[in-house]
Amino acid sequence: MLDISIIGRSYDLRGIYPTEIDEEFYYLFGRSFGTWVRGKSIALWYDARNSSPSLQLAFGQWIMDSGKKLIKLWLCSSDMTSFSTGYYNDIDAAVMITASHNPKDYNGMKASLKWWIPVNLKEIWPILIDWIHQYNTSPIPPIQWEYEERQILDDWVNHILSFSHTKNFGKISLIADAWNGTAWVFMDALTKKAGWNLTPLFFDPDGNFPNHHPNPVLEENRKDCRKKIQETKSDIWLIFDGDADRVVILDENGDNISPSIICAIIAHKILVENPWAGICGNAVTSKIVQDITLENGGKYTRQKVWHVYIKEEMSKDSSILFAWEWSAHYFFQKNWNADSGIIAAIIFLDILSQSWKKTSELIEVYTRYKTLEETNFTVANPKWLIEKLAENFSELKQDRLDGLTVYYPYGWWNVRPSSNEPLLRLNLETETKEQFDILYEKLVNFIESNSL
């Protein structure tokens, strides 16, 4: 049997197939997980990876062997999984077999309970391990399997469109890059109802990801769409990751729109309709989001980077209607506090459609600062270097919400350590390019001279 301790290493499961995870592994792990879940039914989904169909069969058997009803929902996006736990009263938990944006040899799983309460595998690992050892040696008692296949696409598309005031997007021309992943599942159906002019790119599901790696944050993965934008004269480009819960947006020139800018635009719309609303960002969110929130009577909250912290903050504070996480995850209270890239995109497209502006013109008013998006530096001891930076800039205001943030009258910068690599992550923002250049050079020189 493979090393089952991989389950307890992180919040979600990730592993290389079949050397770290396989069907037998999924069955033993899954049967114990099914026993742990309270309630009567578990929904099962999977992404377009080559190993996903066989792994979902193993998962499906464990769901039923644990005495739970299996609701099989087939190929889908991760945000459809979270939607199912809130929309359908009879779904008590949901499992998505996916490795998100990881390379093709990986697979894994995400799990959530009713109302999209994320399951922390690392936290429940001590409970699961005892059951896994027990089930590996004990026979399966006679159980009457319960099974249902369910189609939820229409409900999901209607839910997406409920976030838009625009009923027909006929004047919008867009490109959607599905990365040979799962975004095509809803984009075709959504296009028929929304009415925009869609140029599909890589909509055929293919677990080999033959065109590019399924991570939209990486610059090298955007060249195909930039070429297509020039050919089609499209207004906007949506690029999804492998399991389609994240979206990156480019304007009509093929230029990337910062997720912070998208957050500010969406927050502005929400605050116009709900002036009392709370907006939540990360420690590395651009100040434009805070500016827009306060200018429109809202309340702004900062939280650590990672979706778990966002979810916890939204659960504690019911005034927070919208939040975002730096890697292009967007969370909505009306979506059971879950994240969805396509919901963020439909709100952005709604605003664009009503503005009668080009995409680049729409974002211009929100581009107030010179910003360095997260940049990694390889260093010997990231935590030690953070303390050196804190000491060197001790005369300035600092906070330790997430790593180290240092404030200036004209800007700020943040450094955070990677959780699993010898990397220091730098974010920087100033009011002018001149301020940016000076501060960037000073920080890079300090980091590189103290990196060993």
C-alpha positions in Angstrom: 0.0 0.0 0.0 1.2 3.6 -0.7 2.2 6.0 2.0 -1.2 7.2 3.4 0.5 9.9 5.5 0.3 12.1 2.4 -3.4 12.8 3.4 -2.3 14.7 6.4 0.4 16.9 4.8 -1.9 19.7 3.7 -5.3 21.2 3.6 -6.3 19.5 0.3 -4.9 16.3 -1.1 -2.2 16.5 -3.9 -0.1 13.7 -5.1 1.6 12.2 -8.2 -0.4 9.4 -9.8 0.2 6.4 -9.5 3.4 6.6 -7.4 1.9 8.6 -4.5 -1.9 8.0 -5.0 -3.8 5.3 -6.8 -7.2 3.6 -6.8 -6.6 1.4 -3.8 -5.3 4.4 -1.9 -8.5 6.4 -2.8 -10.8 3.5 -1.7 -9.2 3.1 1.7 -9.0 6.8 2.3 -12.4 7.5 1.0 -14.2 4.8 3.0 -12.8 6.3 6.2 -13.8 9.8 5.0 -17.3 8.6 4.2 -17.5 7.3 7.7 -16.4 10.6 9.1 -19.0 12.6 7.2 -22.2 13.2 9.1 -25.4 13.1 7.0 -26.7 10.7 4.4 -25.4 11.7 1.0 -22.1 12.8 -0.7 -21.8 14.3 -4.1 -18.8 13.3 -6.3 -17.2 15.3 -9.1 -14.0 15.1 -11.1 -11.9 17.2 -13.5 -10.4 16.4 -16.9 -7.2 14.7 -15.8 -6.5 11.3 -17.3 -6.5 9.6 -13.9 -9.7 11.2 -12.6 -12.3 8.7 -14.1 -10.7 5.7 -12.4 -10.1 7.5 -9.2 -13.7 8.7 -9.0 -14.9 5.1 -9.5 -12.9 4.1 -6.4 -14.3 7.1 -4.5 -17.8 6.2 -5.6 -17.4 2.7 -4.2 -16.1 3.9 -0.9 -19.0 6.4 -0.5 -21.5 3.6 -0.9 -19.4 1.1 1.2 -19.4 3.6 4.0 -23.2 3.5 4.0 -23.7 6.9 2.3 -25.7 7.7 -0.8 -23.6 8.6 -3.8 -24.8 11.5 -5.9 -22.7 11.4 -9.0 -22.3 14.7 -10.8 -19.7 13.8 -13.4 -17.1 16.2 -15.0 -17.4 19.7 -13.6 -15.6 22.8 -12.2 -14.6 23.1 -8.5 -17.0 26.0 -8.0 -19.9 23.8 -9.1 -18.9 21.6 -6.2 -19.3 24.3 -3.7 -22.5 25.5 -5.3 -24.0 22.0 -4.9 -23.5 22.0 -1.1 -25.5 25.2 -0.7 -28.1 24.9 -3.4 -29.3 21.3 -2.8 -30.7 20.5 0.6 -30.0 16.7 0.2 -26.2 17.1 -0.4 -24.4 16.8 2.9 -20.8 16.9 1.6 -19.1 17.1 -1.8 -15.8 15.8 -3.1 -14.0 17.1 -6.1 -11.2 14.9 -7.6 -8.8 17.5 -8.9 -5.2 18.8 -8.7 -6.3 22.2 -9.8 -3.4 23.9 -11.6 -0.8 21.3 -10.9 1.0 19.4 -13.7 -0.8 16.6 -15.6 0.8 13.7 -13.5 -0.8 15.0 -10.3 -4.2 14.4 -8.9 -5.9 15.0 -5.6 -9.1 16.1 -4.0 -11.0 19.0 -2.4 -13.8 18.3 0.1 -16.5 20.5 1.7 -19.4 20.0 3.9 -22.9 21.5 3.8 -22.9 25.3 3.0 -19.4 25.0 1.6 -17.6 24.5 4.8 -14.1 23.4 3.6 -12.7 20.2 5.0 -9.1 20.5 6.4 -7.6 17.1 5.7 -4.6 17.9 7.8 -6.8 18.6 10.8 -8.9 15.4 10.6 -6.0 13.2 9.6 -5.6 11.7 13.1 -9.2 10.5 13.0 -9.0 9.1 9.5 -5.8 7.1 10.0 -7.3 4.7 12.6 -10.2 3.9 10.3 -7.9 3.4 7.3 -5.9 0.8 9.2 -9.1 -0.9 10.4 -10.7 -1.0 6.9 -7.5 -2.3 5.4 -7.9 -5.5 7.4 -11.6 -5.9 8.0 -14.2 -7.3 5.6 -16.9 -5.1 4.2 -20.3 -5.7 5.8 -23.3 -6.3 3.5 -24.6 -2.8 2.5 -27.5 -1.8 0.2 -25.9 0.7 -2.1 -27.7 4.0 -2.9 -26.8 5.8 -6.1 -28.1 8.7 -8.2 -26.9 10.6 -11.2 -27.8 14.3 -11.2 -27.5 17.0 -13.8 -27.0 20.5 -12.3 -25.7 22.6 -15.2 -29.0 24.5 -15.7 -29.2 25.4 -12.1 -25.6 26.5 -12.0 -25.9 28.7 -15.1 -29.0 30.4 -13.7 -27.2 31.0 -10.5 -24.3 32.6 -12.3 -26.6 34.9 -14.3 -28.4 36.0 -11.1 -25.3 38.1 -10.3 -25.8 40.2 -13.5 -28.3 43.0 -14.3 -27.5 42.6 -18.0 -29.9 40.2 -19.8 -28.2 40.1 -23.1 -24.5 40.6 -23.7 -24.8 40.6 -27.5 -22.4 43.5 -27.9 -19.6 41.8 -26.0 -17.0 39.7 -27.9 -14.9 37.5 -25.7 -12.3 34.7 -25.7 -12.5 32.0 -23.1 -9.5 29.7 -22.6 -10.5 26.5 -20.9 -6.9 25.0 -20.9 -8.4 21.6 -22.0 -9.8 21.5 -18.5 -13.4 21.9 -17.2 -14.5 25.5 -18.0 -16.1 24.4 -21.2 -18.7 22.5 -19.1 -20.5 25.7 -18.2 -19.2 28.2 -20.8 -21.1 26.7 -23.7 -24.4 26.7 -21.8 -23.7 30.1 -20.3 -23.0 31.6 -23.8 -26.4 30.3 -25.1 -28.2 32.3 -22.4 -25.9 35.3 -22.1 -25.7 35.9 -25.9 -22.2 37.2 -26.1 -19.9 36.4 -29.1 -17.6 33.6 -27.8 -14.3 32.5 -29.3 -13.6 29.2 -27.5 -10.0 28.2 -27.0 -8.9 24.7 -26.0 -12.4 23.6 -25.0 -11.7 19.9 -25.7 -11.0 18.2 -22.3 -7.6 16.6 -22.4 -5.8 15.5 -19.3 -2.4 15.8 -21.1 -2.9 19.6 -21.3 -1.3 19.6 -24.7 -1.4 23.4 -25.3 -0.1 24.8 -22.1 0.2 24.2 -18.3 -3.1 24.8 -16.5 -1.9 27.8 -14.4 -3.3 31.1 -15.6 -1.1 33.2 -13.3 2.1 32.3 -15.2 2.8 34.7 -18.0 4.1 32.1 -20.5 0.7 30.5 -20.5 -1.1 33.5 -22.0 0.6 33.8 -25.4 -2.0 31.7 -27.3 -4.8 34.0 -26.2 -2.8 37.2 -26.9 -2.4 35.9 -30.5 -6.1 35.1 -30.7 -7.1 38.5 -29.3 -5.2 40.2 -32.2 -6.8 37.9 -34.7 -10.4 38.3 -33.5 -10.4 41.9 -32.2 -12.2 40.7 -29.0 -13.2 42.9 -26.2 -11.9 40.7 -23.3 -10.3 37.4 -22.6 -11.1 35.0 -19.7 -8.6 32.4 -18.8 -9.5 29.7 -16.3 -7.3 27.2 -14.4 -7.6 23.4 -14.7 -10.6 23.1 -12.4 -12.1 26.4 -13.5 -12.6 28.1 -10.1 -10.0 30.8 -10.9 -10.1 33.3 -13.7 -7.5 35.7 -15.0 -8.8 38.6 -17.2 -7.0 40.4 -20.1 -8.2 43.5 -21.9 -8.7 44.0 -25.6 -4.9 44.7 -26.0 -4.0 41.4 -24.4 -2.7 43.2 -21.2 -3.3 41.5 -17.9 -5.7 43.1 -15.5 -4.5 42.9 -11.9 -6.8 40.8 -9.7 -6.7 43.7 -7.3 -8.2 46.0 -10.0 -10.9 43.4 -10.7 -11.6 43.3 -7.0 -11.9 47.1 -6.8 -14.3 47.2 -9.7 -16.5 44.4 -8.3 -16.4 46.0 -4.8 -17.4 49.3 -6.3 -20.5 47.8 -7.9 -21.5 46.0 -4.7 -21.0 49.1 -2.6 -23.1 51.3 -4.8 -25.9 48.8 -4.3 -25.0 48.1 -0.6 -23.2 51.1 0.9 -22.9 49.4 4.3 -21.2 46.3 2.9 -17.9 44.8 4.1 -15.1 44.0 1.7 -12.2 41.7 2.6 -8.8 41.5 1.0 -5.4 40.0 1.7 -2.3 41.5 3.3 -1.0 41.9 -0.3 -4.1 43.5 -1.8 -3.6 46.8 -3.6 -4.6 49.9 -1.7 -7.1 50.7 -4.5 -9.5 48.2 -3.0 -9.4 49.9 0.4 -9.7 53.3 -1.3 -12.8 52.3 -3.2 -14.4 50.6 -0.2 -14.0 53.6 2.1 -14.9 56.2 -0.6 -18.2 54.4 -1.0 -19.1 54.0 2.7 -18.0 50.4 3.1 -15.9 48.6 5.7 -12.5 47.2 4.7 -10.9 44.1 6.3 -7.5 42.6 5.7 -6.8 38.9 6.2 -3.9 36.5 5.6 -3.3 35.0 2.2 -5.2 31.7 1.7 -8.8 30.9 1.1 -9.3 29.3 4.5 -8.7 32.6 6.3 -11.1 34.4 3.9 -13.8 31.8 4.6 -13.3 32.1 8.3 -13.5 35.9 8.2 -16.7 35.9 6.1 -18.2 33.4 8.5 -17.5 35.6 11.5 -18.6 38.9 9.9 -21.9 38.7 8.0 -21.4 42.2 6.7 -18.7 41.0 4.3 -20.4 40.5 0.9 -17.3 40.1 -1.2 -13.7 39.0 -0.7 -10.8 38.0 -2.8 -7.5 36.0 -2.5 -4.4 37.2 -4.4 -4.3 34.2 -6.8 -7.5 35.2 -8.5 -10.1 33.5 -6.1 -13.2 35.7 -5.6 -15.6 34.9 -2.8 -19.3 36.0 -2.6 -21.7 35.9 0.3 -24.6 35.1 -2.1 -22.6 32.1 -3.2 -22.4 30.6 0.3 -19.1 32.5 0.9 -17.6 30.2 -1.7 -15.2 31.4 -4.5 -16.1 31.4 -8.2 -14.1 32.7 -11.1 -17.1 32.7 -13.5 -19.3 34.7 -11.1 -16.5 37.3 -10.8 -16.3 37.3 -14.6 -20.1 37.7 -15.1 -20.1 40.7 -12.7 -17.1 42.3 -14.6 -18.8 41.7 -17.9 -22.1 43.2 -16.6 -20.2 46.4 -15.6 -18.4 46.4 -18.9 -21.6 46.0 -20.9 -23.3 48.9 -19.2 -20.3 51.2 -19.3 -20.0 51.3 -23.2 -16.3 51.6 -22.7 -13.4 49.5 -23.9 -12.0 47.1 -21.2 -8.8 49.2 -20.9 -10.8 52.4 -20.5 -13.0 50.8 -17.8 -10.0 49.9 -15.6 -8.1 53.2 -16.2 -9.9 55.0 -13.3 -8.9 52.3 -10.9 -5.2 52.3 -11.8 -3.9 54.7 -9.2 -0.8 53.0 -8.0 2.4 51.5 -9.4 2.3 47.8 -8.3 4.7 44.9 -8.3 2.7 41.7 -8.4 4.0 38.9 -6.3 7.7 38.1 -7.1 9.7 35.2 -5.7 13.3 35.2 -4.5 15.2 32.1 -3.7 16.8 32.5 -0.3 18.5 30.2 2.2 16.4 31.2 5.2 13.2 33.2 4.4 12.1 33.7 8.0 15.6 34.9 9.1 15.6 37.3 6.2 12.2 38.7 7.1 13.6 39.5 10.6 16.6 41.2 9.0 14.3 43.4 6.9 12.2 44.3 9.9 15.3 45.4 11.8 16.7 47.3 8.8 13.4 49.2 8.3 12.4 49.5 12.0 11.9 53.2 11.9 8.8 52.7 9.7 5.3 51.5 10.6 5.1 47.7 10.3 2.5 44.9 10.8 2.8 41.1 11.0 -0.6 40.1 9.8 1.0 37.9 7.1 4.8 38.0 7.0 6.0 41.6 7.2 4.3 44.7 5.8 6.2 48.0 5.9 4.3 51.3 5.3 5.5 54.6 3.8 3.5 57.8 3.4 3.4 57.0 -0.4 3.1 53.2 -0.4 3.9 49.8 1.2 5.7 46.5 0.7 5.2 43.0 2.0 7.4 39.9 2.3 6.1 36.4 3.1 7.8 33.1 3.3 6.7 30.2 1.1 5.1 27.4 3.1 7.0 24.6 1.4 9.9 26.1 -0.6 13.0 28.3 0.2 11.3 31.3 -1.3 10.6 34.9 -0.2 7.6 36.5 -1.8 7.7 40.2 -2.4 4.8 42.6 -3.1 5.3 46.3 -3.5 3.1 49.4 -4.3 3.7 53.1 -4.5 2.0 56.2 -5.8 4.5 57.0 -8.5 6.9 55.1 -10.8 9.8 57.1 -9.4 9.0 56.1 -5.9 8.6 52.5 -7.1 11.9 52.3 -8.9 13.9 53.6 -5.9 12.2 51.4 -3.4 12.3 48.3 -5.6 16.1 48.7 -6.2 16.7 49.1 -2.4 14.7 46.0 -1.5 16.1 43.8 -4.2 19.7 44.7 -3.3 19.0 44.0 0.4 17.3 40.7 -0.3 20.0 39.5 -2.8 22.9 40.5 -0.5 21.3 38.6 2.4 20.0 35.6 0.5 22.7 33.0 1.4 
